Amino acid sequence: MTVHRPLVFPACNLQTCLNKNTYAPDKCSKQMRDLYVCCARMYDETNDKGESTACPLPSVTRKWLKAHP
């Protein structure tokens, strides 16, 4: 699996926020959005073939971004 380096920072920022806020996702919405935007960019750049343990499937990523404008 190829590691998409730009994902490291958003994923770490989200994990730090969740740890700081006792895993309360509502307090980490900016970090969550940053990660999903980065995931969407990776999928766009790789024609949906990119892989990362930090990202859900391309369809889930796009659905989440559509529901959280």
BAVEXKOL-93821 format. One record per atom (N, C-alpha, C): residue in three letters; x, y, z. Coordinates in steps of 0.2 Angstrom, whole numbers, padded with zeros to 4 digits, always signed. Atoms other than C-alpha are relative to their C-alpha. Example, Ala and Ser with C-alpha at 12.3 -4.5 7.8 and 13.67 -1.06 7.14 Angstrom:
Ala+0004-0006+0000
Ala+0062-0022+0039
Ala+0004+0006+0000
Ser-0004-0006-0001
Ser+0068-0005+0036
Ser-0004+0005+0003
END
This chain:
Met+0004-0006+0000
Met+0000+0000+0000
Met+0004+0006+0000
Thr-0003-0006+0000
Thr+0006+0017-0004
Thr-0002+0005+0005
Val+0002-0005-0005
Val+0006+0030+0010
Val-0001+0007-0003
His+0001-0006+0002
His-0002+0046+0005
His+0002+0005+0005
Arg-0003-0004-0006
Arg+0009+0058+0016
Arg-0004+0006+0002
Pro+0004-0006-0002
Pro-0003+0073+0016
Pro-0005-0002+0005
Leu+0005+0002-0005
Leu-0015+0062+0026
Leu+0003-0001+0007
Val-0003+0001-0007
Val-0003+0060+0041
Val-0002+0006+0004
Phe+0002-0005-0005
Phe-0006+0077+0048
Phe-0007+0001+0002
Pro+0007+0000-0002
Pro-0025+0078+0047
Pro-0002-0006+0004
Ala+0002+0005-0004
Ala-0026+0061+0054
Ala+0003+0001+0007
Cys-0003-0001-0007
Cys-0014+0065+0069
Cys-0004+0006+0003
Asn+0003-0005-0003
Asn-0023+0081+0072
Asn-0007-0002+0002
Leu+0007+0003-0002
Leu-0040+0072+0073
Leu+0001-0004+0006
Gln-0001+0005-0006
Gln-0033+0059+0085
Gln+0002+0004+0006
Thr-0002-0005-0006
Thr-0025+0073+0096
Thr-0007+0003+0003
Cys+0006-0003-0002
Cys-0042+0082+0096
Cys-0005-0005+0004
Leu+0005+0005-0003
Leu-0052+0066+0100
Leu+0003-0002+0007
Asn-0003+0002-0006
Asn-0040+0061+0114
Asn-0001+0006+0005
Lys+0000-0006-0004
Lys-0040+0079+0121
Lys-0008+0001+0003
Asn+0007-0001-0002
Asn-0059+0079+0121
Asn-0004-0006+0001
Thr+0003+0007-0002
Thr-0063+0061+0127
Thr-0004-0003-0005
Tyr+0004+0003+0006
Tyr-0068+0055+0110
Tyr-0007+0003-0002
Ala+0006-0003+0002
Ala-0081+0068+0107
Ala+0000+0003-0007
Pro-0001-0003+0007
Pro-0082+0070+0088
Pro-0003+0007-0001
Asp+0003-0006+0001
Asp-0093+0085+0089
Asp+0004+0006+0002
Lys-0005-0006-0002
Lys-0079+0095+0097
Lys+0006+0000-0005
Cys-0006+0000+0004
Cys-0067+0090+0083
Cys-0002+0000-0008
Ser+0003+0000+0006
Ser-0078+0094+0068
Ser+0005+0003-0006
Lys-0005-0003+0005
Lys-0064+0105+0059
Lys+0005-0005-0002
Gln-0005+0005+0001
Gln-0051+0091+0061
Gln-0003-0006-0004
Met+0004+0006+0003
Met-0064+0078+0055
Met-0001+0003-0008
Arg+0001-0002+0007
Arg-0068+0089+0039
Arg+0007+0001-0003
Asp-0007+0000+0003
Asp-0049+0092+0036
Asp+0002-0006-0003
Leu-0002+0006+0001
Leu-0046+0074+0036
Leu-0004-0003-0007
Tyr+0004+0002+0006
Tyr-0061+0070+0024
Tyr+0002+0004-0006
Val-0002-0004+0006
Val-0056+0084+0012
Val+0007-0003-0003
Cys-0007+0003+0002
Cys-0038+0077+0012
Cys-0002-0007-0004
Cys+0002+0006+0003
Cys-0046+0060+0008
Cys-0003+0000-0007
Ala+0004-0001+0007
Ala-0057+0066-0006
Ala+0006+0002-0005
Arg-0006-0002+0004
Arg-0041+0075-0013
Arg+0004-0006-0003
Met-0003+0005+0002
Met-0032+0059-0013
Met-0003-0005-0005
Tyr+0004+0004+0004
Tyr-0046+0049-0021
Tyr+0000+0003-0007
Asp+0000-0004+0007
Asp-0047+0063-0035
Asp+0006-0001-0003
Glu-0006+0000+0003
Glu-0029+0062-0038
Glu+0002-0007-0002
Thr-0002+0007+0002
Thr-0028+0043-0039
Thr-0006-0004-0003
Asn+0006+0003+0003
Asn-0045+0040-0048
Asn-0003-0005+0004
Asp+0003+0004-0005
Asp-0052+0032-0032
Asp+0004-0007+0001
Lys-0005+0006-0001
Lys-0037+0019-0032
Lys+0004+0001+0006
Gly-0004-0002-0006
Gly-0028+0028-0017
Gly-0002-0004+0006
Glu+0001+0004-0006
Glu-0027+0018-0001
Glu+0003+0004+0006
Ser-0003-0003-0006
Ser-0025+0025+0017
Ser-0005-0003+0006
Thr+0004+0003-0006
Thr-0030+0017+0034
Thr-0004+0006+0003
Ala+0003-0006-0003
Ala-0035+0035+0039
Ala-0007+0002-0004
Cys+0006-0002+0004
Cys-0049+0036+0025
Cys-0005-0006-0001
Pro+0005+0005+0002
Pro-0065+0027+0023
Pro+0000+0000-0008
Leu+0000+0001+0008
Leu-0070+0021+0005
Leu-0002+0007-0003
Pro+0002-0006+0004
Pro-0072+0035-0008
Pro-0007+0002+0000
Ser+0007-0002-0001
Ser-0091+0034-0008
Ser-0002+0003+0006
Val+0002-0002-0007
Val-0092+0036+0011
Val+0003+0007+0001
Thr-0003-0007-0001
Thr-0080+0051+0010
Thr-0004+0005-0003
Arg+0004-0005+0003
Arg-0090+0060-0003
Arg-0007+0001+0003
Lys+0006-0001-0004
Lys-0106+0056+0006
Lys+0000+0004+0006
Trp+0000-0004-0006
Trp-0100+0063+0022
Trp+0002+0007-0002
Leu-0001-0007+0001
Leu-0093+0079+0014
Leu-0006+0003-0003
Lys+0006-0003+0003
Lys-0110+0081+0005
Lys-0005+0002+0006
Ala+0005+0000-0006
Ala-0119+0079+0022
Ala+0003+0006+0005
His-0003-0005-0005
His-0107+0091+0031
His+0004+0006-0004
Pro-0003-0005+0004
Pro-0104+0106+0019
Pro+0004+0005+0004
END
